[in-house]
Structures are given as structure tokens and as C-alpha cells.
Amino acid sequence: MTVGLLWYFLHRLPPGTIADSYRHASPAPLAISVAAVAVFMAARAWRYRILLGAGATAAPPAGPTAAVTVAAWWPGLLLPGIAADAAFVYLAGRRLDTTLVRAGGAAVAARVLDVVSLLAIGLVTAPLAGARLPWFVWALATLALVASVALMAGLRRRRFRAPLLALLARVPGGKRIGARAERALEELGGGRHLVGLVVATALARVATAVQYTALFAALGVTVTIWQAWFALSFRTLLLAIPIQGLAGLGTTQLWWTAALTVMGFPAQRAETVGFQIHLLDLSVVVPASFIGGAVLLLVYRRRKPS
């Protein structure tokens, strides 16, 4: 399917589209995009540090956490599936002295926060972006957001999460995991950690809005920050559909095309811009992630057991 989608988009692109994506890209917006990526990665590392430190004796060091966060990003861009989360869990277990269960819990919690924030941004920015969505999409998105927020609020209270943890305790090994989850949820429910998670998530979302607005500008495509933010949120939520090609080629263009078409772009224009945005995005984020991997290997080496 992904090969077919890629062939379809390449067949429909005007001649020279790929070369023009780089030949005519403005350097100043690209520089802004790179800076925004750095802020985005820093915000994610901050959030992971809060999540990994909850219920533990101490939070992992900031430097190695940032390096692990950045280094784990490229597998999700180049490989199908949840490769970025798997890479984070593996690297956190090896380099941050944390358990795979704790690292996996942090990855899941980060995903939940991402989905909730993307739903909220999509609903708020859709009218500002001029998006035309069917009523049932509005209803489903609103219902999903309300349900997610209610679940997260409920997990903060011991009497609401007790039945879930009791159910987990019946699974082999679940009692020990449940006890750790209880400590982590109790700590994350506190004001300081909760504020930190909200601020870090908001900072990451704002940074991506700036990043993609700059990428559109680099291509000479005039969109408001609200339009870029809506299109990005719409595209990212569609990435949850478990179909993804190598480097996202083919499928990601379909999600970008859907987002831009909803905002009123002509279909062929949406296809072209979506393809170019994805190419520039890979060109900015993948090298940054490789740099993070190099820092992890050369600076923050794994500590030898004493």
C-alpha cells in the first residue's frame, strides 16, 4: 500500500518538485525551523525527565536524558511503527539507569499527553485555520478529548485508580508493577510535577507550530501559524493509523494532503506541498537526531559497573 501511495504521489507531482524543494528553499526560515526543533527536543527531554523521575529516588541527569530523547527520534521518522518509542525504551534502559518498565511507562504517558494536546489544538485552531470538518469529526474529537482528560484526572485520585491497579495486580508480576505505578502516579499528581508536564508539553507543541510555519515559509507557501498548527495536528493524529512506509514516504504525504485539503487547498497543490514539507522536515530533524546519537556515543557513554 505504501509503495502504491508513493508511486501515486510521484506520478502526480509536477516535474522538478523534489529538486525545487531544496533549490528554492529560503535559508532564514530553515534556520528558524532548526532552532524550533532544538526547543521541541529540549521540551520532550524535560518531560521525559519528569516522567522517569516520578516515584524514583532521583530524576535522570538532564544531559544524558536529552541525548537519549534526540537519538531515539530518528527511528520513528525512518522506520514503520512505534520505532521511536522502542528506541527510547531501549536507550533509557541502557544509558539512564532506569528499568524497561519505567521507561515504557514514560513513553506511553508521553504519547497520551501528545494525543490529548493535539486533539485540543486541532479543535481550537480548526475555525481559525478555516478548516471544514464534518460534524461527526468534531463530535468524535471532542468526545475523545473529554474522555482522555477525565481519565487523566481520575488517575490523580487514589480511589479512582485503585480498581485499575487491583486488576493489574492479578497479572503475574503485576503487583510489583502496580506498586511502582502507584508511587509514580501519586508523585505526578502533585502540583509541581503536573505543572512541569503541562508546560513542557505546551512548549513542545508551540515549538512544532513555529517549526512547520517556518517550513511552509521556506517553500514560499503563505499560511498563518494557526493553519500550520492545525495541519500539523491533523497530520500527526492521522499518523496513529498503523500504516507507514519507509521514512513515512507515501503515507505521510496522504495525511498532509488530507490536512491541507480540509483547509481549502486544491488537491494537486496539497499533494505537492505535502510532499515538499515532508522532505524538508526529514532534512531538518533526521540530522539533528543523528547528532544526538553521536553525543550519546561519544560524550554520555554507558557507565561501567563498579
N, C-alpha and C positions, 0 to 999 in steps of 0.2 A: 504493500500500500504506500509506504513512504517513498519507494523508488518511483512509483507511478505518479505521486504528487510532485516529486522533484522534476520528473520529465515534463509534467504538465506546465509547471511554472516556467521552466527553462524554455519550453516551446513557445510560450506566450510573451516572454519578455522581449522588449524592443532590442534590436542589435546594439551591442556595446554597453548594455546595462551594468554588467559586472565591472568592467573597466571604469565606467563613469562613476561608479560608487566610490572609487578611490581617487580618480584623476581630478574630479571637480569638488571633492570634499574640502570644506573650509577648515584650516588648521585651528583657528581660535575656538570654534565650538567643540572640536575634537579634544582640545586641551581641557576645556570645561568638563567635558564628559569624563575624561580620565580622572580629574580631581573629584568629581562626584562619585565615581567608582571607589576611590580611596575612602571617602566618607562612608559610603554604603558598607564596605568591608569592615571598617572600624566599628560601625554601629552593630553589625552582626557579631563581631568578636566580643563586644561589650555584652551583648545579650547572652551569648553562649557562656561567657564567664559567670554571669549571674545564675544561669540555669545549672551549670556544673557545680557551682559553689553551694547551692541550696542543700542543706542537710549534711554537708561535708564539713570536715574540720577546717578547711580553708579553700578559698577560690583558687583556681589555677593561675599561674603568672600571666600577666597581660600580654607580654611579648610572644611567648610560645602559643598562647590561645589565638592571637591574631594571625600568626603564621599558619597554624593548623586550619583556621577558618578560610584563609585565602587559598591555601594549597588544595583544600578539598573542593573548591568551587568548580575547577575546570572539568572534572569527570562528568558532572551534571550537564555541562554545556556540550560535550563531545560524545557522550555515550547515552544510549537509551535508558529509561527507567530512573530509579532513585539513586543513581550512582553517586551524586554529591553527598547525600546523607550517609550512604555506606562508607564513603571515603572519610567523612568526618568522624564517624564512629570508630573506624579503624585507627586513624591518626590520633584521635584523642586518647584512645586506649594505650597507644604506644608512647606518645610524647607528652601527655598531660597527667600521667599517673592517675587515671580515673578508670573505673570499671566500664565494660562494654554496656552493661545495663544502664548505668548512669548516663553515659554518652548517648545511648539510644533514646533514653527518655528526654534528654535535652534536644535531640534532633526532632523528635515527634512534637515536643512542646513548641519549638521554633516554627515548625510547619503550621501548627494550629494558629499561632499568633499571626503568621503570614496570611493565612486564608481569611481570618477574621478582619484583619486590616485591609486586605484587598477588596473584600466584599463591601466594607464601609466606604472606602474610597470610590469604588465603582458606582455605588448608589448616590453618593454626594456629587460626584463630578459628571455623571451622565447628563443631567439637564444643562450644566454649564458647557459641556462639550457638544451639545446639540445632537446627542445620540438618540436614535429612535429604536426603542426596545419594546417588544410585545409585552402586554400586561402580565402574562404569566411568568415572564423572566423577572420582572420587578417583584412579583409575589414570591417566587421561589428564592430569589436572592435575599429579600427581606426576611423571610421565614428562616433561612439558613443562618443569617446574621443574628437574629434574635435568639435562636436555639443555641448557637455557639456561645454567645455572651452569657446566656443563662447557665449553660453547663460550666463555663469557666468560673462564674460567680459562685455556683453551687460547690465546686471543688474547694473553694476557700473555706467553707464551713464544714467542721468535722462531722456533724450529724448527717450531712448530705453525702459526703464521700465515704462514710463508714460502710454502707451496704456494698459499694463497689469494691472497697478493699477487702471486705469479708468474702466476697465472691472470688477475688483474686487469691485469697489465702487457701482456697480449696484446690488450687492447681499445684502440682508438685513444684516445690521451691518457691511458690507464690507468697508464702507467709513472710519470708525474709525480704523479698522484693517489695511486698506491701508495707512492711515496717519502714523501709527506706523511702518509699513513696510518701508515706505519711509524714515523715520528718521533712522531706523536701517541700511538700505542699504546704505544710504548716509555716515553714520559713518564707516561701514565696508569697504566701498570703499576707505577710507583713507589709506595712506601708512603704518602707524603703525599697525593698526588692520589687514590689509591684510598680512603683513609680519608675524605677530603673528600667523594667521591661517595657513599659508603655513608652517612655521617652526614647529608648533605643530602637524600638520598632517604628515609631513615628519618624525618627531621624533617618532610618534606612529607607522608608517609603518616600520621604521628601527628596532624599539624595537620588533615588531612581527617577523621580519625576524630572529633576534637573538634568540627569544624565541623558534621558531619552528626548527631552525637549532640545537639548544641545545636538543630539544625533540627527534629529529632524532638520535643525537649522544648518548643520554641516552639509546636508543634501540639498539645501535651498528650498525645503518644504516648510511653508509657513503654517504653524499650528500654535495654539495657545498652550500654556502649561497645563490647563485643565483638560484639553483634548489629548495631549501626550500622556497625561496621568491616567485618564480614562482608558485610552487604547492599551496602555501598558497593563493596567489592572485586568482588563477584559482578556487580553492575550495570555497573561500569566495564569489566570484562573482556568483557562482552557487547556493549559499545559498539564493540568491534573488528569486529563483524559490519557489513559495508558497507551498512547500510540506516539512514538517519537523515533525519528530517523537519526542516523549518524550526524552529529553536530546539529541536530534539530532541523536539518535541511529538508524541505518539503512540508513537514507538518507545521513547523513554526511559521512558515510563510502562510499557511492556511489560516492559522489563528490570527496573525497580523492582518490578513486580508479581511477576515470576518470583523475584526475590531474597527478597521478603517472604513469598511463599507457601512457599518452601523452608523458611523459619524457622517455619512453622506459622500464619501469618496467614490468616484466611478470605479467599477470593478477592476478594469485593467490598470488604472492608476494605483489602486490599493494594492494590487498584486506586485507591481513594480516597486513601490515604496516599501512594502513589507519585506521584500527580498533584500533591498539595499540596506534597510535598517538592521536586519539580522546579520548581514555580512559585516557592517561596521561594528555592531555590538560584539561579535566574536573577535574582531580585530583589536578591540579595546580590552575586553575582560579576560580573554584567554592568556595573553602575555602577562597581565597583572597576576593571574593565578599561578603561572609558571614561576614568576618572581617569588611569590610566597612559598612555593615548593623549594626553590633554591635556598631561600633564607632558612627554611626548616631544616634542610640537609646540612647547610654549611655553618649556621650560627647556633640554632637551637637543636643540637644533637641529642640523641637519646642518652639519658644518664645511665651509666653503667651501675649495676647493683654493687653495693659495698660489701 
